[in-house]
Amino acid sequence: AGASSDVDVVSAAAVGFVGMGAMGRPMSKHVCSAVLRAGGRAQVWNRTGGRAEEAAAESGAEVARTLQDLQGCEVVFTCLPTSQEVESVAQQLSEVLSAGAAVVDCTSGDPVVTRRIGEQLRAKGIVMVDCPVSGGPRGAQAGSLTSMLGGDEADVAKVVPLVRAFSGKVSHVGPLGSAHAVKVVNNIMNSTHLVAAAEGLLILSKRFGVDPAVACDVINQSSGRSLQSQVRIPEEVLTGRYSYGFKLGLMAKDCRIAVSIVKDQEDELAANTQLLPGTLLRLEEAQTKYGADADYTCVVKLLEEACGVDLRPLG
């Protein structure tokens, strides 16, 4: 992943990347570097220009001073906090991009809003692909992200070579909006696994005095293990760091979208989806207590403090 040998960028000689956050900046480096190696043109834009200049220095890309500077791009990537920012940027891009250009949204977005943006862009002859990613800042740095793509088959095929620049796995999951739906469901499952692991360790510690590190080690060799028990709990909770690098407010946002997908219709699915909404409540409680910028693993700290248990190794 991320290697120039498997990235054919000939069909996208001019590429822009919007959003230089914790994920966007390293992702833009992979894309822009690949484009430049192939002799194309690469530009980056960020609301705060300083971040764009730093990112450009890393990849050799040009800094777009305004979104209008991206007018010659054939493909523009966006990686922003929410779909609301994407909609605003897309509206501006729709005024300057040529018909046939593509907007690839890597934001963890709202699939309903994504479909609306797609319709607005289509009216100008511009295609849209949703391309949320999983793997966190480390995966973005390594170019090993799992990328989910939603859109028409031909539109997805056009952008896949560029997406491979920051991906270890690329999957076309369905029509426009479906990839954003997969991503938010993934994230609420992520948080549910984390909360479940934390509750289990708290039970073992408070009721039976089991060392959390010992319990975690045993569970990780058993059928109750998950990525959260194998990596997130040992690295962020047992150490007391709570600094994986994904903001609590963004995780709560994704989980809120996931729950809304279910609850916006009063049917059997909505009536029987009980576990995931409970996870959202915990995240929102943690956000109220620690703030939106706290790490999402602080949801475990919320449970620790509420139960009066410190999940640090006893030794």
N, C-alpha and C positions, 0 to 999 in steps of 0.2 A: 504494500500500500504506500502511496505517496511517492513511488519511484517513477522517474520520467519514462522508463521503458514501457510502462503499461498505460500511459496517458497520451492519447491521440488528441491534440488540441488544434489540429489543422482547421476543423470546422468552426472554431471560435477564436478567431485571431485577435479580437478585441473584447476584453472581459473587465467588468467592474465588480467591486466587492464593497458592500455597504454594511457598516457595523463592525467596530474594532474592539469588541468586548472580550471577555475571558475565553469565549469559543471562537468568535469571528476573527480575531486577530491571528491566531495560529492557523486557522482554516484558510484565511486569505493568503497567508505566506505560502502554503502548499500550492494553491491554485495559481497565484500570480507567478510564482517561480516556474511552474510547469509551462505556463503560457509564454513567459519570456524566453525560456529555453528553446521553445519552438519558433521563436522569432515574432511572436505576437505582441500586442500591447495590453498592459494591465494597469488598472487604476483602482485606488482605494479611497473611500470617503467615510468620514465619521462626523457626528454632530459637533464634537470637540476636535478641532483640527490637530492638536498636539498628538493625540493617539494615532491619527492617520499618518502623520509624519513619521512617527516611530515605527509603525507597521510597514510603511513604504521603505524605510531604511533597511528593514530586515529582508525584504524580498526583491527590492530593486524596482518596485512598482512606482507609478506616478501618483501624486496626491491630487485628487479631484477637489477643487476649492468649493464647488457647488455641485448639486446633483445634475445640473444642466451640463456640466462638463462630461458627463457619461453618455452624451448623445450618440456617440459613434460606436457604443458597445453592442455586440451581438448577444451577449449574455451578461446579466447583472445578478449577482448573488446578494441576498439580504440576510442578515443575522442580527435580529433586534430583540428587545425585551418582550414585546407583546405584538399581537396582530394589529393593534391600533397604530403603532408606529409604522408598521409595514404598510398599512392602508394609506397613511399620509405620504410615505415615500413613493409608493406605487403610483399614486395620483400625479405626483410631480414627474416621475419617470415616464408616465404615459404621454406626457406632453412633449418629450424630447426623443424617446427611442423610436427607431424606425419599425415599420410593420415587418413581422417575421422575427423580431428580437424576442428573447426569453428572459423572464424574471424567475429566479430560483430562490424560494424562500426557505431558509434553514432555521428560522425562528421556531421555537416550540409554540405553535400558534393554535388558534381556534379554527377548527375545520369549517364552521359555518361562515366566519368572516373570510376565510381563505377562498371559499367558493364565490363569495361576493366580489372580492378583489379580482379573481380570475375573470369574472363576467365583465367587469369594468375594463380590464386590460384587453380582453378579446374584442371589445368594441373598437379598439384602436389597432387591431391586428397583431397584438402582442400576446404571446403565450405565457402561461404560468405553470410552474411545477412546484409542489411543496416537497421539501427535502429536509425534514428535521433529522437530527442525529443523536446518537447515544454513545457514551464513552467518556464524557466529561472532559475537562481541560487536558488531562494526561493523554487521552485518546486523540484530542485535537492536535496536541503538540507532536505526537508520534505519527499522525496521519493514518490512524488505525480505527477510525470511527465506524460505527454501523450506521449507514445512511438509508433512510426509508424514502421512497419517492412516490408521489401521487400525481397523476396527470394522464393525458392521452399518450398512447404508446410511442407515437412518432416524436412528441415533444420530449418525453423522457429519454428516448434514444439519443436525441440531440445533445443533451447535457450530461449524460452518464460519463463520458470520457473525462470531463472536468471534475465531476463529483468524485471519481476514483482517486483524484489527487490527494484527498484527505480521508479516504475510506479504506477500511479493511474488508468491509462487506457492503454491498449495494443491493437493495431489493426494491423492485417496483411492486407496490402492494395494492394498487387500485387506482381509481379515478382521482381527480383533484380533490384535496381535502382528506382523503383516506389516510395518507401518511401522517398528517397532523393528528388524526384520531388515534392511530397506532401509537404515536409517541406519547400522548397524554395518558393513554391507558397503561403504557409501559411505566411511566413515571409514578402513577398512583399505585401500581403493583410494587414498584421499587419501595415506595414509602410504607406500604402495608407490610412488606417483608421486614422492613427495618423496625416498625412498631411492634410487630409480632415477636421478633427476636428479642427486643428490649423487654417486653412484658414477660417473656419466658425466663430471661436471666434474672429479672427482678423477683419473680416468684421463687426461683431456686435459691437466690441469695437471702431473701427475707424470711422465707418459711423454713428453709433447711440449712442455711449457712454455707451453701456451696460457693466456692470461689468463682466469680464470674469468668475468669480466664480459663479455669479448669472446665467449667460447664461448656463454654464456647468451644474449646478444643474437642471435647467429646461429641458435641452436636455436629461439629464440622466433619466428623468421621461417620456421621449417621444420616438418616433420611430426612432430618429436619433442617439440614443446612441450606443456605442460600448465599448469594453474593454478599448480602448484608451481614450475615453471620460470619462469613469467611474473610471478608475484607473490611467493610465499613465499620463494623463493631470493633474488631481488633485494632484497626489503625486510628479511628477517630474517637471512639467511646472509651475503650479500656485505657487509652493513653490520656484521656481528658482533653484532647486537642479540639475536637468539633470544628474541623477546618478543611473538609474535603474540597470545597471550592464551588459549591452550588448553593445559591442564595435561597433561604427559606421562603422569601416572598415569591420567587419564581417557581419553586416547587409547589407552593400552595396554589399559585395561579394555574399551573398545569393540572393539578388535581381538581381544582374547581371546574375547569373546562371538562375534564373527564366525567365528573358527576353530572354536569349540565347536559352532556350528550345523552345520558340515561334518563334523567328526570324531566327533560323537556317534553316527554310524552307520558301520558298516564296509561301505561299498559302493563302486561305481565312482567316484562323485563324490569321496569322501574319498580314495581312492587316487590320484586324478589332480589334486587340488588341492595344488600344491607351492609356488607362488610366495608366496601370502599368508601361510602359516605362517612363512616366512622373515622377512617384515616384522615379525611379532609378536616374533620372537626379538630383532631389532635394538632394538625399542622397549623390551623388557624389560631388555636390556643397558644401554640409556641410562638407564632408570629406576633401576637398581641403582647406576649411577655418579653421576647428578646429582640423584636424588630425584624423588618423584612430583609435587612442586610446580613443577619446572622446566618450561619451555615445550616442547611436543612437537617443535619444530624443533631441539631439542638432539640429536635422533637424528643430525642431520648433523654436529654437533660431535663426537659419538662417532666417526664415520667419519673426520673430519679428523684427530683426535688419533691414531687407530689407524694411519692411513696416513702421518702426519707431513707433512700438507699443510694449509696455511691458505688457505681459499677466500675471500680478499679480493682485490679488484682490484689488479693489479701496479702500476698507475699511481698 
